[in-house]
Amino acid sequence: MDEYFHFGFLNVKWSWVMIAFSAAFSFCVMYFRLIRHRDAKTILNLLLNGAMIGVLTWKLSYILIHPLVSIHSPITILYFHGGSIGLIFGGLVSACYCFYFVKRYRLEAIPLLYGALTWGLSFFFFYELMSYFLHLSVNHLLLAFSFLAITAFLFTKKLYNFSALIASVLVLAFIYPIVDRFAGAHEKPPVAIATTGIGQGNLAPDFTLTTLQGKKVTLSDFKGKTVFLNLWASWCGPCRAEMPEMERFYKNYGGKKVEIVAVNLTSSDSTQNAADFAKENGITFPVLLDKNGRVGEMYKAFTIPTTYVIDQKGKIKHKYIGPMSYETMKSFLD
């Protein structure tokens, strides 16, 4: 199934919808678990505020992790976050915030931890369950029932049962990698589709365009490499934001196994603007000019930036709509 669906003129990613529904569902589960506790309202507000502070910290941690990029191109702050390092940092800030107010208002820590764990477990249960229906993957189904079982176990215990809390964390840490590895080993690889098209598994449509330097380049020239085919324009804010990230990725991974092919939609832009932008940002990967709009139309680039990840055999592995971060591009190599 496609990773996006159309809502009016918008391309909406399924994972965004799944995260929103999972967050709402899991908060309701946590609310039901804590509602009879005498400090329920305070604990719920504390956890909700802590979560929002953690997310905000994770988002803004990009500035601390990549200060030079943030100064050179401030628009990147709007579109990117701190990745896994930022997530750890955000979790620590959120934990410190909650710990401070637990001490200040003399709250009981165990019910707070119960609430946080219930929120997290029920979130991942609902997310993995929806992922199963989206991808029909045994991996997601087994993980969903694992999270459900641990959540149900917590519901049978009192809020003050510290040993049950520790046991749940240990079981989760033990069972998650086992289930993930077992299910992954039994997944059937998708059947290859040899037809040309822009769907996942299709052979990427071939084309020949001219670079900013006047050299003719054909997409099929890069067979044998993982290709990030990026469609962009210099007037597009998200496109401008992702280019420093792409250049950073290209410096580390570009070469024999990876290539970035940036197709400028010159029919709605201009050669001069594309050249100025490439020079300003020190772009070293090939920038191709789609002067008649043929490639943009061929790859249905209605929303930009749009990036197709093409494997070494020339087949499309992923389609990504929106600005790509360094971490996102790296994840497509795994």
C-alpha angles and dihedrals in degrees: 000000000000117000090226137048130195120250106181105303093340129097106218121194115228091222091061091055091045092051092049094050092043092051092050093045095047093048089055090051091050091047091053090049096051103031096100095050113105092235095041096123093049093046093048092049091046093051093045093049091045091052092050092048090049092051092047091049091048090051096047094041086085087079092057095043096044106024096155094051090046092053095044094044111018091178089074089072089064095055106031140056138200096271120213093335090051090048091056090047091049091050091052093049090048091049092049090050092052093044091051093054093043087059094041096051094031093237125170110260099206097064088047091053090045090053093048093048093046090050092050097044095047090046092056092042092057093040094051091045092054089045088056093055090045098048103016089226122160088211092065094044094052092047091049092054091045091056090044092052093051092045091051089050091055091050090059092056131074120256091246096055101113094174091057089051093052092044091054093052092048093048090049092050090049101042101041098069091042094052092042093052095042094049093043091053091055098046114116113230114242117263110256116244112208098193122109116251144105098266124106109282094019123122107258111249109254124233142165123224138164123252125226087263092055097254119138114234129187121202093225089059086079097058109136091044134082103249127204103203104197123189113199149144132216093236092057112101097206089047091054090048096053099046096079088050091050092048091050090050092047092053090056102037109015116111133061098004106026133046134178116209111190112196111198111210090228093171087073095029132035137255091237094052091048091049093047092049093048091050094045092053097038094240110188101174120088116285111198126196119229096193098167096039093240097129093044089053092043091055095039094239094178091140119040142245093040120168129192118200108213121192128224092272092055095256123135111248101173143004117210124189117198135027115328122220126210090255092050092052091047091052090059089061093058 
